[in-house]
Amino acid sequence: DEVNDRLDESALDLSGGQQQRVCIARAIAPDPEVLLMDEPASALDPIATSRIEDLIEELSKEYTVVIVTHNMQQAARISDKTAVFLTGGELVEFGPTDRVFSDPENERVEDYITGKFG
């Protein structure tokens, strides 16, 4: 709602969080089935991040939302399913987010999400 009347403005006139929301609005304008997001809240303050995460949760009711992030806490908060890719793009784990974060099957995934590397 905050930026719905500013979609045609240059993003340079907006705050970082507003830029993200305008970008998302522009991405859903053609009514896609899948919405791809790469680090949707990187470099945003905690309040703007919370707004983006709330928006993503709302959008996930209508769209398939795929997010690429290095922010494990964010992935745990807003995703239903999690895929973990490590060096070389190898898929090493996929499953319900709660299980992946609480009881990963792959030792490298456990090491990554517990901060032993990364």
ChimeraX commands (.cxc) that place a marker at each C-alpha (Angstrom):
marker #1 position 0.00,0.00,0.00 radius 0.5
marker #1 position 2.82,2.37,0.85 radius 0.5
marker #1 position 4.21,2.42,-2.68 radius 0.5
marker #1 position 1.20,1.54,-4.85 radius 0.5
marker #1 position 1.01,5.09,-6.22 radius 0.5
marker #1 position 4.76,5.26,-6.90 radius 0.5
marker #1 position 5.23,2.31,-9.26 radius 0.5
marker #1 position 6.13,4.56,-12.18 radius 0.5
marker #1 position 8.70,6.60,-10.25 radius 0.5
marker #1 position 12.41,6.03,-10.44 radius 0.5
marker #1 position 13.47,3.63,-7.73 radius 0.5
marker #1 position 16.31,6.03,-6.92 radius 0.5
marker #1 position 13.75,8.34,-5.30 radius 0.5
marker #1 position 12.70,5.62,-2.82 radius 0.5
marker #1 position 14.19,4.09,0.33 radius 0.5
marker #1 position 15.79,0.64,0.14 radius 0.5
marker #1 position 12.72,-1.08,1.55 radius 0.5
marker #1 position 10.43,0.86,-0.77 radius 0.5
marker #1 position 12.65,-0.09,-3.71 radius 0.5
marker #1 position 12.24,-3.76,-2.83 radius 0.5
marker #1 position 8.46,-3.46,-2.53 radius 0.5
marker #1 position 8.20,-1.62,-5.87 radius 0.5
marker #1 position 10.41,-4.28,-7.47 radius 0.5
marker #1 position 8.12,-7.00,-6.11 radius 0.5
marker #1 position 5.02,-5.13,-7.30 radius 0.5
marker #1 position 6.51,-4.84,-10.78 radius 0.5
marker #1 position 7.39,-8.55,-10.74 radius 0.5
marker #1 position 3.83,-9.63,-9.94 radius 0.5
marker #1 position 2.16,-7.16,-12.34 radius 0.5
marker #1 position 2.09,-9.71,-15.22 radius 0.5
marker #1 position 0.58,-12.29,-12.78 radius 0.5
marker #1 position 3.30,-14.97,-12.95 radius 0.5
marker #1 position 2.83,-18.44,-11.50 radius 0.5
marker #1 position 6.29,-18.39,-9.90 radius 0.5
marker #1 position 8.03,-15.45,-8.27 radius 0.5
marker #1 position 11.83,-15.76,-8.04 radius 0.5
marker #1 position 13.64,-13.63,-5.44 radius 0.5
marker #1 position 17.39,-13.34,-4.97 radius 0.5
marker #1 position 18.30,-12.08,-1.48 radius 0.5
marker #1 position 15.03,-10.10,-1.19 radius 0.5
marker #1 position 15.95,-8.38,2.06 radius 0.5
marker #1 position 19.73,-8.08,1.89 radius 0.5
marker #1 position 21.09,-4.72,3.02 radius 0.5
marker #1 position 17.76,-3.69,4.55 radius 0.5
marker #1 position 17.21,-2.60,8.13 radius 0.5
marker #1 position 15.25,-4.94,10.44 radius 0.5
marker #1 position 11.94,-3.07,10.03 radius 0.5
marker #1 position 12.14,-3.07,6.23 radius 0.5
marker #1 position 13.19,-6.74,6.33 radius 0.5
marker #1 position 10.14,-7.58,8.44 radius 0.5
marker #1 position 7.87,-5.81,5.96 radius 0.5
marker #1 position 9.40,-7.71,3.05 radius 0.5
marker #1 position 9.05,-11.02,4.90 radius 0.5
marker #1 position 5.39,-10.26,5.70 radius 0.5
marker #1 position 4.82,-9.42,2.03 radius 0.5
marker #1 position 6.49,-12.66,0.91 radius 0.5
marker #1 position 4.29,-14.68,3.26 radius 0.5
marker #1 position 1.20,-12.94,1.86 radius 0.5
marker #1 position 2.33,-13.50,-1.74 radius 0.5
marker #1 position 2.97,-17.18,-1.06 radius 0.5
marker #1 position -0.80,-17.64,-0.74 radius 0.5
marker #1 position -1.20,-16.78,-4.44 radius 0.5
marker #1 position 2.18,-17.54,-6.01 radius 0.5
marker #1 position 4.91,-20.11,-5.78 radius 0.5
marker #1 position 7.74,-18.08,-4.27 radius 0.5
marker #1 position 11.34,-19.26,-4.65 radius 0.5
marker #1 position 13.93,-17.41,-2.60 radius 0.5
marker #1 position 17.71,-17.59,-2.83 radius 0.5
marker #1 position 19.32,-16.45,0.41 radius 0.5
marker #1 position 22.36,-16.91,2.59 radius 0.5
marker #1 position 20.30,-15.75,5.58 radius 0.5
marker #1 position 19.45,-19.01,7.32 radius 0.5
marker #1 position 17.34,-17.28,9.97 radius 0.5
marker #1 position 15.20,-15.69,7.28 radius 0.5
marker #1 position 14.82,-18.97,5.43 radius 0.5
marker #1 position 13.70,-20.64,8.66 radius 0.5
marker #1 position 11.16,-17.88,9.33 radius 0.5
marker #1 position 9.45,-17.61,5.95 radius 0.5
marker #1 position 9.82,-20.84,3.98 radius 0.5
marker #1 position 7.73,-24.00,3.89 radius 0.5
marker #1 position 10.40,-26.07,2.15 radius 0.5
marker #1 position 14.15,-25.61,2.05 radius 0.5
marker #1 position 16.74,-26.74,-0.46 radius 0.5
marker #1 position 20.39,-26.43,0.52 radius 0.5
marker #1 position 22.98,-26.10,-2.22 radius 0.5
marker #1 position 26.65,-26.11,-1.31 radius 0.5
marker #1 position 29.90,-25.62,-3.22 radius 0.5
marker #1 position 29.52,-26.17,-6.94 radius 0.5
marker #1 position 25.74,-25.92,-6.80 radius 0.5
marker #1 position 25.30,-29.43,-5.44 radius 0.5
marker #1 position 21.85,-30.02,-3.91 radius 0.5
marker #1 position 22.66,-31.69,-0.60 radius 0.5
marker #1 position 19.33,-31.46,1.23 radius 0.5
marker #1 position 15.68,-30.75,0.48 radius 0.5
marker #1 position 12.64,-31.03,2.67 radius 0.5
marker #1 position 10.23,-29.31,5.01 radius 0.5
marker #1 position 11.95,-26.30,6.54 radius 0.5
marker #1 position 11.24,-27.37,10.13 radius 0.5
marker #1 position 12.95,-30.72,9.56 radius 0.5
marker #1 position 15.89,-29.34,7.58 radius 0.5
marker #1 position 16.67,-26.87,10.36 radius 0.5
marker #1 position 15.96,-29.12,13.35 radius 0.5
marker #1 position 17.17,-32.50,12.09 radius 0.5
marker #1 position 19.14,-32.23,8.84 radius 0.5
marker #1 position 20.01,-35.51,7.17 radius 0.5
marker #1 position 23.29,-34.21,5.75 radius 0.5
marker #1 position 26.20,-33.49,8.10 radius 0.5
marker #1 position 27.44,-30.60,5.93 radius 0.5
marker #1 position 24.02,-28.97,6.17 radius 0.5
marker #1 position 24.04,-29.31,9.94 radius 0.5
marker #1 position 27.50,-27.75,10.06 radius 0.5
marker #1 position 26.34,-24.88,7.85 radius 0.5
marker #1 position 23.13,-24.04,9.68 radius 0.5
marker #1 position 24.83,-24.26,13.07 radius 0.5
marker #1 position 27.58,-21.90,11.92 radius 0.5
marker #1 position 30.50,-24.32,11.88 radius 0.5
marker #1 position 31.32,-22.98,8.41 radius 0.5
marker #1 position 29.96,-20.39,6.01 radius 0.5
marker link #1:1,2 radius 0.2
marker link #1:2,3 radius 0.2
marker link #1:3,4 radius 0.2
marker link #1:4,5 radius 0.2
marker link #1:5,6 radius 0.2
marker link #1:6,7 radius 0.2
marker link #1:7,8 radius 0.2
marker link #1:8,9 radius 0.2
marker link #1:9,10 radius 0.2
marker link #1:10,11 radius 0.2
marker link #1:11,12 radius 0.2
marker link #1:12,13 radius 0.2
marker link #1:13,14 radius 0.2
marker link #1:14,15 radius 0.2
marker link #1:15,16 radius 0.2
marker link #1:16,17 radius 0.2
marker link #1:17,18 radius 0.2
marker link #1:18,19 radius 0.2
marker link #1:19,20 radius 0.2
marker link #1:20,21 radius 0.2
marker link #1:21,22 radius 0.2
marker link #1:22,23 radius 0.2
marker link #1:23,24 radius 0.2
marker link #1:24,25 radius 0.2
marker link #1:25,26 radius 0.2
marker link #1:26,27 radius 0.2
marker link #1:27,28 radius 0.2
marker link #1:28,29 radius 0.2
marker link #1:29,30 radius 0.2
marker link #1:30,31 radius 0.2
marker link #1:31,32 radius 0.2
marker link #1:32,33 radius 0.2
marker link #1:33,34 radius 0.2
marker link #1:34,35 radius 0.2
marker link #1:35,36 radius 0.2
marker link #1:36,37 radius 0.2
marker link #1:37,38 radius 0.2
marker link #1:38,39 radius 0.2
marker link #1:39,40 radius 0.2
marker link #1:40,41 radius 0.2
marker link #1:41,42 radius 0.2
marker link #1:42,43 radius 0.2
marker link #1:43,44 radius 0.2
marker link #1:44,45 radius 0.2
marker link #1:45,46 radius 0.2
marker link #1:46,47 radius 0.2
marker link #1:47,48 radius 0.2
marker link #1:48,49 radius 0.2
marker link #1:49,50 radius 0.2
marker link #1:50,51 radius 0.2
marker link #1:51,52 radius 0.2
marker link #1:52,53 radius 0.2
marker link #1:53,54 radius 0.2
marker link #1:54,55 radius 0.2
marker link #1:55,56 radius 0.2
marker link #1:56,57 radius 0.2
marker link #1:57,58 radius 0.2
marker link #1:58,59 radius 0.2
marker link #1:59,60 radius 0.2
marker link #1:60,61 radius 0.2
marker link #1:61,62 radius 0.2
marker link #1:62,63 radius 0.2
marker link #1:63,64 radius 0.2
marker link #1:64,65 radius 0.2
marker link #1:65,66 radius 0.2
marker link #1:66,67 radius 0.2
marker link #1:67,68 radius 0.2
marker link #1:68,69 radius 0.2
marker link #1:69,70 radius 0.2
marker link #1:70,71 radius 0.2
marker link #1:71,72 radius 0.2
marker link #1:72,73 radius 0.2
marker link #1:73,74 radius 0.2
marker link #1:74,75 radius 0.2
marker link #1:75,76 radius 0.2
marker link #1:76,77 radius 0.2
marker link #1:77,78 radius 0.2
marker link #1:78,79 radius 0.2
marker link #1:79,80 radius 0.2
marker link #1:80,81 radius 0.2
marker link #1:81,82 radius 0.2
marker link #1:82,83 radius 0.2
marker link #1:83,84 radius 0.2
marker link #1:84,85 radius 0.2
marker link #1:85,86 radius 0.2
marker link #1:86,87 radius 0.2
marker link #1:87,88 radius 0.2
marker link #1:88,89 radius 0.2
marker link #1:89,90 radius 0.2
marker link #1:90,91 radius 0.2
marker link #1:91,92 radius 0.2
marker link #1:92,93 radius 0.2
marker link #1:93,94 radius 0.2
marker link #1:94,95 radius 0.2
marker link #1:95,96 radius 0.2
marker link #1:96,97 radius 0.2
marker link #1:97,98 radius 0.2
marker link #1:98,99 radius 0.2
marker link #1:99,100 radius 0.2
marker link #1:100,101 radius 0.2
marker link #1:101,102 radius 0.2
marker link #1:102,103 radius 0.2
marker link #1:103,104 radius 0.2
marker link #1:104,105 radius 0.2
marker link #1:105,106 radius 0.2
marker link #1:106,107 radius 0.2
marker link #1:107,108 radius 0.2
marker link #1:108,109 radius 0.2
marker link #1:109,110 radius 0.2
marker link #1:110,111 radius 0.2
marker link #1:111,112 radius 0.2
marker link #1:112,113 radius 0.2
marker link #1:113,114 radius 0.2
marker link #1:114,115 radius 0.2
marker link #1:115,116 radius 0.2
marker link #1:116,117 radius 0.2
marker link #1:117,118 radius 0.2
view
